[in-house]
Amino acid sequence: MTEWDVKKLRILRTLRDRGTVTATAEALRMTPSAVSQQLTNLAGQLGVRLLEAQGRRVRLTDAAHLVLRHAEAVFAQLERADAELAGYLRGEAGQVRVGAFSTAVPALVVPAVRLLGAEGRPGPQVRVREAEAAQAFELLSAGEVDLALSLAAHAPTVRDPRFTLLPLLADPLDVALPAGHRLAGAPALRLADLSQEPWIFGGSGPWSEITTAACEAAGFVPEQAHSAAGWTAILAMVRASMGVALVPRMVSSSDRPHHGVAMRVLESDRPCRHVVAAVRQGAERGPAVARVLDALERAAADSAGRSAVVKQN
């Protein structure tokens, strides 16, 4: 029977994900020569070629991809075993490391932690790490977090065998206008009504893509007058009449004051971004992770309810 070495299989999977031996070595805190040696040993154990030269780099062979398709099922089963063992050893009060993008921390993660604390029984210890939406999946894949909150636009396909995805929330996008703007009180405001306005959004990353996509769906390309990533900076520029911006309902309905800014719901366009939670496949069965996921779902439902109130008002 073929000898399967899980450690070496993880190295092969990391090479597939990272693309180069050097990047694999950095991710696994190994030397490049040690990575190459381990993969050579694995090829000898399996009796197939796993790598072939491609210029100055290497690429995985078809046999390597076949091996990894089966290995993913093994990794998922080991994640389930780890989760169940953790539940056995610590009850349901294990530690769950959560990687989340900035607006999800106060809108979803903090309320979820409060919900867990109100249950009246020992709960998981939640450790939060703020990360960009796309980076959250890199941290999850590398094992640096146990649960990632990100945007569906940056999530792997649902067929990716490494992760289990859970849709949490469709977060509507409101438009922020200076309080004295000519359209601040206009009835039934549409995104297209703002096609001639200067826009404020990030120079790159998810928010740039979301803003551009929403405007293009409304029939125009937004003129980017200013580039900013933080909501404090964006709203300050809106307040100063330097431009307009799309703002997630998570931000627009928060407890932070928005003096000098008119937040308008876009009735006809209804752009939104989709928030998802992800864990490594199999880990969702662990008691601690399952409880945090449940709390996040309840926090997301509460957030959706608050969004509906904002829309009605």
PyMOL commands that set and color helices and strands:
alter all, ss='L'
color gray80, all
select helices_A, chain A and resi 6-18+21-28+32-46+62-90+104-117+133-141+152-154+191-194+206-217+231-239+249-252+283-285+287-312
alter helices_A, ss='H'
color red, helices_A
select strands_A, chain A and resi 51-54+57-60+95-100+125-130+147-151+163-178+198-200+223-226+245-248+261-264+272-280
alter strands_A, ss='S'
color yellow, strands_A
deselect
rebuild
show_as cartoon
